[in-house]
Amino acid sequence: MANVKLYNKEGAEVGTLDLNDSIFGVEVNTHLMHLAVVSQLANKRQGTQSALTRSEVSGGGIKPWRQKGTGRARQGSIRSPQWKGGGVVFAPKPRDYSVKMNKKEKAGAIKSALTSRVAEDKIFVMEDLAFDEIKTKQVKSMLDKLSLDKALIVTADKDENVILSARNLPGVRTVTSNAINVFDILKYSNLVITKDAVAKIEEVYA
């Protein structure tokens, strides 16, 4: 089993924690992680962009001038792409950009991302992250003592004090254990996760 250090809110080491190897110690599959990131970003796209082709632009039913004898280039319609107000060549149309992944692929990508953080010693398990009040200074102090400037903070449940205390810190994002995703894990250099959140993740993915 992977063994990591356990910290308190003050950033001091208070013990160790064994992590489930079936989640935090798997063989890293970079292809699945890449697919998960592509899927997440693609699924955010609305796909509503649209423009008119030459067949959809109104007007232009008559030939602008006769074919020969004018000295000008031949033209068939004032709605051709080269004319101002004409149609767009290969115009974008509404489409679905979504990339599908099955459950096993999603789980494998999450496990690979978590394992990569453990392998790089970039996972920091916190004994507890409950704050009595909303104070950005508290989260900043904790991260400073852990020597972190960019981190993804994962809690077991939604905690408004943690969320509001961390939201003004650049390079810091908070999510709950049931909302973790590969993109965020890879985007933020370090993973700060509570002991309870680890237990919930192991319960879901083990």
N, C-alpha and C positions, 0 to 999 in steps of 0.2 A: 504493500500500500504506500502511496505517496504521503509523505509527512511534511506538513507546512507549519510555520510559526503562527501562533495566535496572539493578536494584539488587543489592547484595550483602547478606549476613545482618546487617551492621552498619547497614543503611539508607542506605548511601552510593551515589551514582550511579556506575556503572562503564561505561556505554555505552548503546547503543540496540538495539532489536530490531524488525524488520519483521514485521508480522502479515499473515496471509492475508486479503485483502479478501472472499473468498467465505465467510468465517466471521465475521470481526471487522469487516466493513465492508458488511454487507447493509442493505437497507431494513428498518427496524424494523417488525414486524407486531405491534401491541399486541393484536389479537384472538387471535392464536395464543398469545401469552404468557399472556393471561387464561385461555384454554382449557386450557393446560398446568397452570396453578396449580389451576384448578377440578378438573381430572382427578386431579392428584396428591393433593389433599386429600380428594376424594370416594372415591378408591380405598383410602384408609386406613380408611374407615368399615367396621366389622364388619357392620352391618346385621342384628344378632341380637336387637334389641329386640322384645319381644312382650308383648301384654296380651290379656285375654279379652274378647270381645264378649258381649252378653247371651245369645246362643245357645250360648255355650261355658261359661258359669258354671253350676255344678251347683246343683240345687234350683229352687224357684220354679215347680213345675209346676201348682200350684193357685192359683186367684184368692184374694188375701188376704182380701177381704170382698166381700159382694154388691154389685152395681152401684149399686143405689139404696137410699135409706131410712136410710143410716147418718149422713148429714150430712158425711161425709168425701169427699175427692176420689176419683174412680174410679181403681182400680188393677187392672192385669191380672196383674202378676207382681212378686214381691219381688226379682227379678233385673233389673228395669228399671234404667237408668242413674242415676235419681234416688235409688235406694235404696242404703244403705250395704251394701257387699258385692256390689252389682250389677255389670253389665257396663260396659265402657268404650265410649263413643261414638267411632266411627272409630278403634278400637284400633290401635296400631302393630303391624305384623307383619314377620317377617323378610323382607328384600328386598335386592337387589343395587344398590348406589349407584354402581357403577363407571361412569366416563365414558371411552369409548375414543377414542384418537387413532391415526392411522396413522403410519408411520415418517417420511414426508416432513413431516408436521405437527410431530412431535416435534423433528426436526432443525431445522426452520424456527424453532420457538420458542426452542431453545437458541441458535441463531445470532443471533436478535433480542436475546435477553437479553445475550449477550456483546458485541454491537455497542453496545448502550445503555450498557454500562459503559465501553467505549472512548470513546464520544462524550462522556461526562460526566467523562472523565479520572479514573475511579475504578478503573482496573486497574493493578496494580503487579506487574511481572514480576521475579521473583527469579532471580539467576544460579544459586543453589543454596540448599537449605534443610536440609542435613544437619547434625545436631547430635551431638556426641560423647556427650552424656549427657542425661538427662531433667531439664530445668530450665525451669520456667515463666518465670523471670526473663529467659531468653534471648529467648523469643518476645515477652514484654512489652516488652523493650528495643527489639527490632526494630520493633514496631508503633508505639512511642512516637516513634522517630526518623523514621518515615514519617508521623507525626501521624494515626494511625488508632486508633479505639477500638472499632469494629465492623467485622469482616472475615470473609470466607470464604476460608480457606486451601486451595489446591488443589495437590496433589502428584502426580507422575507415577505413583508406586507407594505402597503402604501403608508408612508409616514410623512405627514405634511411638514413637520419640523425639519426633517432631513432634506426633503425636496426643496423647501423654500430657503433653507440655509445654504444650500449648494448651488442654487440656480444662477447666482450672479458670478460664480467663479468660472473664468474662461478655461476651456479644456476639461470641464467636469460635467458629467451627466449622471443622473440617478434613474434607476429602473427597479422594478420588483422582479423577484425570481421567476415569475411566470411570464415575464415580458422580455427576457434576455434574447438576444439574437446575435448571429455571427458577425454582422456588420459592425455593431457597437463594440463587441469584444475585441475585434481586430483594430478598429479605429482608435480606441483609447489605449494608450501605452500600458496602463496598469489596471488590474481588476481588484477593487476593494469590495469585499463581500462579507456579509455577516454570517456568523456560525449557523443561525436559523435558516438563512437563505441557502446555504450549502446543503443542509438537511432536506430542504424542500426540493432542491434540484436533484439530489440523489434519490429521493422518493419517486420523482417523476420519470427520470431517465434510466434508473438502475434496472 
